[in-house]
Amino acid sequence: MVRLSADRMEKMQILILLLQTSLRSAPNDMNRQSHGDGPLVQISRGHRGKHRFLIRFEAAKFKVGKRRLTFYRLGPPGPDAEVFPRINGKKVFGQDGISPIKGLTPKAIMEKRFTELISLRASIDGKPLSIPRALVQNLLDPSIASDVEHLSRDGKTLIVEMSGSDGAGGYQVTWRLRRSGRSTRRMQLED
């Protein structure tokens, strides 16, 4: 059995993530900041004492796929009435209503206008954290670079904050990612 130092293990883990990303996406997606066809990827890493962490965000153009997309209206019906989406019956963060555009359905407007967070992966000391899909869903127009990363002294909890959208649809999300698998997500809407 070969023993690797923590630094060497972290470098290997980053290489594996980069290879996985390059196999799934077009060249140079790692640095792209546009709404092109491929995913946008951001990798952050850090340490606290002897513990090291790695965070990988991935965002892509919004696509409904097999999800159920429904819309509701808050005001009276009319040609200029804004609608608000729900995905699989759940609230969507990162938008403040969809105004009608002649000739386009609300679904088409969403697929044209929004990106969404499609993946969040993290590891502590080279061990992947289990992040339930529900903690990543329904986050539109994410700023995939995390705003805050904090690893607990004992290396058991990684706190990651990210903002999304802007203006009336803005939000701040805080994930508490735990080695135990009991991770949580807290949402705060911006005014």
KERO-383375 format. One line per 3 residues: number of its first residue (from 1); their letters; for each residue x, y, z of N, C-alpha, C, O. Coordinates in steps of 0.05 Angstrom, whole numbers, plus 32768, in hexadecimal, padded with zeros to 4 digits. Layout:
<rs>
NUM = a = X Y Z X Y Z X Y Z X Y Z  ...
</rs>
This chain:
<rs>
1 = mvr = 8011 7FE8 8000 8000 8000 8000 8012 8019 8000 8026 801A 800F  800B 802C 7FF0 801A 8045 7FEE 800D 805A 7FFF 7FF5 805E 7FFE  801D 8068 800F 8013 807D 8021 801A 8098 8013 8031 809C 800A
4 = lsa = 8006 80AA 8012 800B 80C4 8006 8007 80D9 801B 7FF7 80D7 802D  8017 80EE 8019 8014 8105 802B 7FF9 8113 8025 7FEE 8110 8010  7FF0 8123 8039 7FD6 8131 8035 7FD7 8144 801D 7FC4 8146 800F
7 = drm = 7FEE 8151 801A 7FF1 8163 8003 7FF0 8155 7FE9 7FE3 815E 7FD6  7FFE 813E 7FE7 7FFD 812E 7FCE 7FE2 8123 7FC9 7FD9 8121 7FB2  7FD4 811A 7FDE 7FB9 8110 7FDC 7FA6 8125 7FD1 7F95 8120 7FC0
10 = ekm = 7FA9 813E 7FDB 7F98 8154 7FD2 7F9D 815A 7FB4 7F8A 815E 7FA5  7FB6 8159 7FAC 7FBD 815E 7F90 7FB1 8148 7F7E 7FA7 814E 7F68  7FB2 8130 7F87 7FA6 811A 7F77 7F88 811D 7F75 7F7C 8118 7F60
13 = qil = 7F7B 8126 7F8B 7F5E 8129 7F8B 7F56 813F 7F78 7F42 813D 7F6A  7F65 8155 7F77 7F5F 816B 7F65 7F63 8161 7F48 7F52 8167 7F37  7F77 8152 7F43 7F7C 8147 7F28 7F65 8135 7F20 7F5C 8136 7F09
16 = ill = 7F5B 8124 7F32 7F44 8113 7F2C 7F2B 8124 7F25 7F1E 811E 7F11  7F26 8139 7F35 7F0F 814A 7F2F 7F12 8158 7F15 7EFF 815A 7F05  7F2A 8161 7F0F 7F2F 816E 7EF5 7F2B 815B 7EDE 7F1F 8162 7EC9
19 = lqt = 7F34 8142 7EE1 7F30 812E 7ECC 7F13 8128 7EC8 7F0A 8125 7EB1  7F04 8125 7EDE 7EE8 811F 7EDC 7EDA 8136 7ECE 7EC8 8131 7EBD  7EE1 814E 7ED4 7ED4 8165 7EC7 7EDB 8166 7EA9 7EC9 816B 7E99
22 = slr = 7EF4 8161 7EA2 7EFC 8163 7E86 7EEF 814D 7E76 7EEB 8151 7E5E  7EEA 8136 7E82 7EDD 8121 7E73 7EC0 8127 7E6D 7EB5 811D 7E59  7EB3 8138 7E7E 7E97 813E 7E7A 7E92 8158 7E6C 7E7B 815D 7E63
25 = sap = 7EA6 8169 7E68 7EA1 8183 7E5E 7EB6 818B 7E49 7ECA 817D 7E45  7EB0 81A1 7E3B 7EC2 81AA 7E26 7EDC 81B5 7E32 7EDC 81BC 7E4A  7EF1 81B8 7E22 7F0A 81C3 7E2C 7F06 81E0 7E36 7EF5 81EE 7E2C
28 = ndm = 7F16 81E7 7E4A 7F17 8202 7E55 7EFE 820A 7E65 7EFA 8222 7E6A  7EEC 81F7 7E6C 7ED5 81FE 7E7C 7EDD 8208 7E98 7ECE 8216 7EA5  7EF4 8200 7EA1 7EFC 8207 7EBD 7EFE 8225 7EC1 7EF9 822E 7ED7
31 = nrq = 7F05 8234 7EAD 7F08 8251 7EB0 7EF3 8261 7EA3 7EF4 827A 7EA5  7EE0 8255 7E96 7ECB 8264 7E88 7EB8 8270 7E9B 7EB0 8264 7EAF  7EB1 8289 7E96 7E9E 8297 7EA8 7E85 829F 7E98 7E76 82B1 7EA1
34 = shg = 7E7F 8293 7E82 7E68 829A 7E71 7E53 8284 7E73 7E57 8270 7E81  7E3D 8289 7E66 7E27 8275 7E65 7E29 8263 7E4D 7E15 825E 7E40  7E41 825A 7E47 7E45 8249 7E2F 7E37 822E 7E33 7E27 822B 7E46
37 = dgp = 7E3C 821C 7E21 7E2E 8202 7E22 7E38 81F0 7E38 7E28 81E0 7E43  7E51 81F1 7E3F 7E5C 81DF 7E53 7E58 81EA 7E6F 7E51 8201 7E73  7E5D 81D8 7E83 7E5A 81E1 7E9F 7E70 81F4 7EA8 7E86 81F4 7E9D
40 = lvq = 7E6A 8204 7EBB 7E7D 8216 7EC8 7E86 8207 7EE2 7E75 81FD 7EF1  7EA0 8206 7EE6 7EAA 81F7 7EFD 7EBC 8209 7F0E 7ECC 8218 7F03  7EBA 8208 7F28 7ECB 8217 7F3A 7ED5 8203 7F50 7EC5 81F6 7F5D
43 = isr = 7EEF 8202 7F54 7EFA 81F1 7F69 7F09 8203 7F7D 7F19 8213 7F75  7F03 81FE 7F96 7F10 820D 7FAC 7F1C 81F8 7FBF 7F11 81E2 7FC2  7F32 8200 7FCB 7F3E 81EE 7FDE 7F4A 81FF 7FF4 7F50 8216 7FF1
46 = ghr = 7F4E 81F2 800B 7F5A 8200 8022 7F60 81EC 8038 7F5F 81D4 8034  7F68 81F7 804E 7F6F 81E6 8065 7F6B 81F5 807F 7F69 820D 8080  7F69 81E5 8094 7F6A 81F0 80AF 7F79 81DC 80C0 7F71 81C5 80C4
49 = gkh = 7F90 81E5 80C9 7FA2 81D3 80D8 7FAA 81BC 80C6 7FB4 81C1 80B0  7FA7 81A4 80CF 7FAF 818D 80BF 7F9A 8183 80AC 7F9E 8171 809C  7F82 818F 80AD 7F6B 8187 809C 7F6A 8197 8083 7F6E 81B0 8083
52 = rfl = 7F64 818A 806D 7F62 8197 8052 7F46 8192 8047 7F3A 817D 804C  7F3D 81A5 8037 7F23 81A2 802A 7F24 81AA 800D 7F36 81B8 8004  7F11 819F 7FFE 7F0E 81A5 7FE1 7EF0 81A9 7FDC 7EE0 8199 7FE5
55 = irf = 7EE9 81BE 7FCD 7ECD 81C3 7FC5 7ECC 81C6 7FA7 7EDD 81D4 7F9B  7EB8 81BA 7F9B 7EB5 81BC 7F7E 7E98 81C3 7F77 7E86 81B4 7F7D  7E94 81DB 7F6B 7E7A 81E4 7F62 7E78 81DF 7F44 7E8C 81E2 7F36
58 = eaa = 7E60 81D8 7F3A 7E5C 81D6 7F1E 7E41 81E2 7F17 7E2D 81DB 7F24  7E40 81F4 7F04 7E27 8201 7EFB 7E25 81FE 7EDD 7E39 81FC 7ECF  7E0C 81FD 7ED3 7E07 81FB 7EB6 7DEE 8209 7EAF 7DDE 8211 7EC1
61 = kfk = 7DE9 820C 7E95 7DD0 8218 7E8D 7DB9 8208 7E98 7DBA 81EF 7E99  7DA4 8216 7E9F 7D8C 8209 7EAA 7D7E 81F8 7E95 7D79 8202 7E7F  7D78 81E0 7E9B 7D69 81CE 7E89 7D54 81BF 7E9A 7D5B 81B5 7EAF
64 = vgk = 7D3C 81BF 7E91 7D26 81B2 7EA0 7D2B 8194 7EA2 7D28 8188 7EB8  7D32 8187 7E8C 7D36 816A 7E8C 7D1D 815C 7E95 7D08 8161 7E8B  7D20 8149 7EA7 7D0A 8138 7EB0 7CFC 8144 7EC8 7CE9 8138 7ED4
67 = rrl = 7D04 815C 7ED0 7CF8 8169 7EE8 7CDD 8174 7EE0 7CD8 817B 7EC9  7CCC 8177 7EF4 7CB1 8183 7EEF 7CB3 81A1 7EF6 7CB8 81A9 7F0D  7CAE 81B2 7EE2 7CB0 81CF 7EE5 7C93 81DA 7EE4 7C85 81D6 7ED1
70 = tfy = 7C8C 81E7 7EFA 7C72 81F4 7EFB 7C75 8212 7F02 7C8A 821A 7F0C  7C61 8221 7EFC 7C62 823E 7F01 7C49 8247 7F10 7C34 823C 7F0D  7C4D 825B 7F21 7C36 8267 7F2F 7C38 8285 7F2C 7C4E 8290 7F28
73 = rlg = 7C21 8292 7F2F 7C1F 82AF 7F2C 7C17 82BB 7F47 7C05 82AF 7F54  7C22 82D1 7F4F 7C1A 82DE 7F68 7C05 82F3 7F64 7BF4 82F8 7F76  7C04 8300 7F4D 7BF1 8315 7F48 7BDB 830C 7F35 7BD9 82F4 7F2F
76 = ppg = 7BCC 831F 7F2C 7BB6 8318 7F19 7BC1 830F 7EFE 7BD7 8318 7EF6  7BB3 82FD 7EF0 7BBC 82F4 7ED6 7BBC 830B 7EC2 7BAC 831E 7EC4  7BCC 8309 7EAE 7BCD 831D 7E99 7BE5 8318 7E88 7BF6 8307 7E8E
79 = pda = 7BE7 8327 7E71 7BFD 8322 7E5E 7C18 8329 7E6A 7C2D 831F 7E60  7C1A 833B 7E7E 7C33 8343 7E89 7C38 8337 7EA4 7C4B 8340 7EB2  7C28 8324 7EAD 7C2B 8319 7EC8 7C44 8308 7ECA 7C49 82F7 7EB9
82 = evf = 7C53 830C 7EDF 7C6B 82FC 7EE4 7C62 82E1 7EF0 7C4F 82DF 7EFE  7C72 82CD 7EEA 7C6D 82B2 7EF5 7C87 82AA 7F05 7C9D 82B3 7EFF  7C82 8299 7F18 7C98 828F 7F29 7C9A 8271 7F27 7C85 8263 7F29
85 = pri = 7CB2 8266 7F22 7CB4 8249 7F1D 7CB7 8239 7F37 7CBF 8243 7F4C  7CAF 8220 7F35 7CB5 820B 7F49 7CBF 81F3 7F39 7CB6 81ED 7F24  7CD4 81E7 7F44 7CDF 81CF 7F38 7CD8 81B7 7F4A 7CE0 81B7 7F62
88 = ngk = 7CCA 81A4 7F3F 7CC1 818D 7F4E 7CB2 8196 7F68 7CB4 8189 7F7D  7CA3 81AC 7F65 7C93 81B6 7F7B 7CA2 81C6 7F90 7C96 81CE 7FA4  7CBB 81CB 7F8C 7CCC 81D9 7FA0 7CD4 81F5 7F96 7CD6 81F9 7F7E
91 = kvf = 7CD7 8207 7FA9 7CDF 8222 7FA3 7CFA 8223 7F94 7D0B 8213 7F99  7CFC 8237 7F83 7D14 823B 7F73 7D21 8255 7F7D 7D13 8269 7F7F  7D3B 8254 7F82 7D49 826C 7F8C 7D59 8278 7F75 7D63 8269 7F64
94 = gqd = 7D5C 8293 7F74 7D6C 82A0 7F60 7D5D 82AD 7F4A 7D68 82B4 7F35  7D43 82B1 7F4D 7D33 82BF 7F39 7D1D 82CE 7F48 7D15 82C6 7F5E  7D14 82E4 7F3D 7CFF 82F4 7F4A 7CE7 82F6 7F38 7CDA 830B 7F37
97 = gis = 7CE0 82E1 7F2A 7CC9 82E1 7F18 7CD2 82E2 7EFB 7CE7 82EE 7EF5  7CC2 82D5 7EEA 7CC8 82D4 7ECE 7CB4 82E5 7EBF 7C9C 82DF 7EBF  7CBD 82FA 7EB2 7CAC 830B 7EA3 7CA8 82FF 7E87 7CBA 82F3 7E7C
100 = pik = 7C90 8301 7E7C 7C8A 82F5 7E62 7C9B 8302 7E4C 7CA1 831A 7E4C  7CA4 82F1 7E39 7CB1 82FA 7E21 7CA1 82EE 7E0A 7C9D 82D6 7E09  7C99 82FF 7DF8 7C88 82F7 7DE2 7C95 82E0 7DD3 7CAC 82E1 7DCA
103 = glt = 7C85 82CB 7DCF 7C8E 82B4 7DBF 7C9E 829F 7DCF 7CA5 828A 7DC4  7CA3 82A4 7DE9 7CB2 8290 7DF9 7CA1 8287 7E11 7C94 8298 7E1E  7CA2 826E 7E17 7C94 8264 7E2F 7CA6 826A 7E47 7CBE 826F 7E44
106 = pka = 7C9B 826A 7E60 7CAB 826E 7E78 7CC2 825A 7E7A 7CD8 8261 7E82  7CBD 8241 7E72 7CD2 822C 7E72 7CE9 8234 7E5F 7D00 8232 7E67  7CE2 823D 7E47 7CF7 8245 7E34 7D06 825D 7E3E 7D1F 825F 7E3A
109 = ime = 7CF9 8270 7E4B 7D06 8287 7E57 7D1A 827E 7E6C 7D31 8288 7E6D  7D12 826B 7E7D 7D24 8262 7E92 7D3C 8254 7E86 7D53 8258 7E8F  7D38 8243 7E72 7D4F 8235 7E66 7D62 8248 7E57 7D79 8242 7E54
112 = krf = 7D57 825E 7E4E 7D68 8272 7E40 7D77 8284 7E53 7D8D 828D 7E4E  7D6A 828A 7E6A 7D74 829F 7E7B 7D85 8296 7E93 7D96 82A5 7E9C  7D80 827E 7E9E 7D8C 8276 7EB7 7DA2 8261 7EB5 7DA2 8251 7EA2
115 = tel = 7DB4 8262 7EC8 7DC6 824B 7ECD 7DBD 8240 7EE8 7DAE 824D 7EF7  7DC6 8228 7EEF 7DBF 821C 7F09 7DD7 820D 7F14 7DE8 8203 7F05  7DD8 820A 7F2E 7DEC 81FA 7F3B 7DE4 81DD 7F36 7DCE 81D5 7F3D
118 = isl = 7DF6 81CD 7F2A 7DF0 81B1 7F24 7DFF 819E 7F36 7DF8 8187 7F37  7E15 81A8 7F42 7E25 8196 7F52 7E35 81A5 7F67 7E3F 81BB 7F62  7E36 819A 7F7F 7E48 81A3 7F94 7E55 818A 7FA0 7E47 8179 7FAA
121 = ras = 7E6F 8189 7F9E 7E7E 8173 7FA9 7E93 817F 7FBC 7E9D 8194 7FB8  7E98 8170 7FD2 7EAC 8179 7FE5 7EB9 8160 7FF2 7EAD 814B 7FF3  7ED1 8165 7FFC 7EDF 8150 800A 7EEF 815D 8021 7EF7 8174 801F
124 = idg = 7EF3 814D 8035 7F05 8156 804C 7F1A 8140 804F 7F13 8128 8051  7F32 8148 804F 7F49 8135 8051 7F47 811E 803C 7F4D 8107 8043  7F3E 8125 8024 7F3D 8112 800F 7F24 80FF 800F 7F22 80EF 7FFD
127 = kpl = 7F13 8102 8023 7EFB 80F1 8025 7EE3 8101 801B 7EDC 8116 8027  7ED5 80F7 8006 7EBE 8106 7FFC 7EA8 8108 8011 7EA3 80F5 8020  7E9A 811F 8011 7E83 8123 8022 7E6A 811C 8013 7E68 8121 7FFB
130 = sip = 7E57 8110 8021 7E3D 8109 8015 7E2C 8122 8016 7E25 812C 802B  7E24 812C 7FFE 7E14 8144 7FFD 7DFA 813C 7FEF 7DFA 8137 7FD7  7DE3 813C 7FFD 7DCA 8135 7FF1 7DC3 8148 7FDA 7DC8 8160 7FDC
133 = ral = 7DB8 813D 7FC5 7DB0 814D 7FAD 7D9E 8163 7FB4 7D9F 8179 7FA8  7D8C 815F 7FC8 7D79 8174 7FCF 7D86 818D 7FD9 7D7A 81A3 7FD8  7D9F 818B 7FE3 7DAD 81A3 7FED 7DB9 81B4 7FD7 7DC2 81CA 7FDC
136 = vqn = 7DB8 81AA 7FBE 7DC4 81B8 7FA7 7DAE 81C1 7F94 7DB3 81D3 7F83  7D97 81B6 7F96 7D82 81BB 7F82 7D75 81D7 7F84 7D75 81E4 7F99  7D6B 81E0 7F6D 7D5A 81F8 7F6B 7D69 8212 7F71 7D5D 8225 7F7B
139 = lld = 7D83 8213 7F6C 7D93 822B 7F70 7D9B 8236 7F54 7DAD 822C 7F47  7D8E 824C 7F4C 7D93 8258 7F32 7DA7 826E 7F34 7DAB 827B 7F49  7DB5 8273 7F1D 7DC9 8288 7F1B 7DDC 8289 7F32 7DE0 829E 7F3F
142 = psi = 7DE9 8272 7F38 7DFC 8272 7F4F 7E16 8281 7F48 7E1F 8280 7F31  7E22 828D 7F5C 7E3D 8297 7F5A 7E4E 8280 7F64 7E52 827C 7F7C  7E59 826F 7F52 7E64 8256 7F5A 7E7E 8257 7F69 7E88 8243 7F73
145 = asd = 7E89 826F 7F6D 7EA0 8272 7F7F 7E94 8276 7F9A 7E84 8288 7F9F  7E9C 8265 7FAD 7E91 8268 7FC8 7E9B 8282 7FD5 7EB1 828B 7FD0  7E8A 828E 7FE5 7E91 82A7 7FF3 7EA0 82A1 800C 7EB3 82B0 8013
148 = veh = 7E99 828C 801A 7EA6 8285 8034 7EAA 8267 8035 7E98 8257 802D  7EC1 825E 803F 7EC6 8242 8044 7ED3 8241 805F 7EE6 824F 8065  7EC8 8230 8070 7ED3 822D 808B 7ED2 8210 8093 7EBD 8203 8092
151 = lsr = 7EE9 8206 809C 7EEB 81EA 80A5 7EEE 81EA 80C3 7EFE 81F9 80CE  7EDE 81D9 80D0 7EE0 81D8 80ED 7EFB 81CD 80F6 7F09 81C0 80E6  7F03 81D3 810E 7F1E 81CB 8118 7F21 81AD 8117 7F37 81A3 8110
154 = dgk = 7F0C 819E 811D 7F0E 8181 811D 7F0C 8175 8101 7F0E 815C 80FE  7F07 8185 80ED 7F05 817C 80D1 7EEC 816C 80CB 7EEC 815D 80B8  7ED7 816F 80DB 7EBE 8160 80D7 7EA9 8170 80C8 7E96 8164 80BD
157 = tli = 7EAA 818A 80C8 7E96 819B 80BC 7EA2 81B0 80AA 7EB5 81BE 80B2  7E98 81B2 8092 7EA1 81C7 807F 7E8A 81D9 8079 7E75 81D0 8070  7E8D 81F3 807E 7E78 8207 8079 7E7F 8215 805F 7E95 8220 805C
160 = vem = 7E6B 8215 804D 7E6F 8222 8033 7E58 8235 802E 7E41 822D 8031  7E5E 824D 8026 7E4A 8261 8020 7E4D 826A 8003 7E63 826C 7FF8  7E36 826E 7FF6 7E36 8276 7FDA 7E1E 8289 7FD6 7E09 8285 7FE2
163 = sgs = 7E22 829D 7FC5 7E0C 82AF 7FBE 7E02 82A8 7FA2 7E10 829B 7F93  7DEA 82B1 7F9C 7DDF 82AC 7F82 7DCD 82C2 7F79 7DC0 82CF 7F89  7DCB 82C5 7F5F 7DBA 82D9 7F52 7DC2 82F5 7F5D 7DD7 82F9 7F69
166 = dga = 7DB0 8308 7F58 7DB4 8323 7F62 7D99 8331 7F64 7D85 8327 7F5A  7D99 8348 7F70 7D80 8357 7F72 7D6B 8348 7F82 7D72 833C 7F96  7D52 834B 7F7A 7D3C 833F 7F89 7D3D 8321 7F8A 7D31 8316 7F9D
169 = ggy = 7D4A 8314 7F78 7D4B 82F7 7F79 7D64 82EC 7F86 7D69 82D3 7F86  7D74 82FD 7F92 7D8E 82F4 7F9E 7D8A 82E3 7FB7 7D76 82E4 7FC5  7D9E 82D2 7FBC 7D9D 82C1 7FD3 7DB9 82BB 7FDD 7DCD 82BE 7FCE
172 = qvt = 7DBB 82B2 7FF5 7DD4 82A8 8001 7DCE 828D 800C 7DBB 8289 801B  7DDF 8279 8005 7DDB 825E 800F 7DF3 8256 8020 7E0A 825C 8019  7DED 8249 8036 7E03 823F 8048 7DFF 8221 804B 7DEA 8218 8055
175 = wrl = 7E13 8212 8043 7E13 81F5 8047 7E25 81EF 805F 7E3A 81FA 8062  7E1B 81DD 806F 7E2C 81D0 8084 7E30 81B4 807C 7E1E 81A3 807E  7E47 81AE 8071 7E4D 8193 8066 7E5C 8184 807C 7E72 818C 8084
178 = rrs = 7E51 816E 8084 7E5C 815E 809A 7E66 8143 8091 7E5A 8136 8080  7E7C 813A 809D 7E86 8120 8097 7E72 810A 809E 7E71 80F5 8092  7E61 8110 80B2 7E4E 80FC 80BB 7E38 80F8 80A6 7E28 80E5 80A8
181 = grs = 7E36 810A 8092 7E22 8108 807E 7E09 8118 8084 7DF7 811A 8073  7E07 8124 809B 7DF0 8134 80A3 7DF4 8151 809B 7DF6 8163 80AC  7DF5 8156 8082 7DFA 8171 8077 7DE0 8180 8075 7DCB 8175 8073
184 = trr = 7DE2 819B 8076 7DCA 81AC 8075 7DCF 81C4 8062 7DE6 81CA 805A  7DB9 81D0 805B 7DBA 81E8 804A 7DA8 81FD 8056 7D91 81F7 805E  7DB1 8216 8059 7DA1 822C 8063 7DA0 8242 804E 7DB5 824A 8044
187 = mql = 7D88 824B 8047 7D84 825F 8033 7D7D 827A 8040 7D6E 827B 8053  7D88 828F 8035 7D81 82AA 803D 7D7C 82BB 8024 7D8E 82BD 8013  7D65 82C6 8022 7D5E 82D7 800B 7D69 82F3 800F 7D68 82FE 8025
190 = ed = 7D73 82FF 7FFA 7D7D 831A 7FFB 7D67 832D 7FF1 7D57 8326 7FDF  7D66 8344 7FFE 7D51 8358 7FF6 7D5A 8369 7FE1 7D4B 837B 7FD8
</rs>
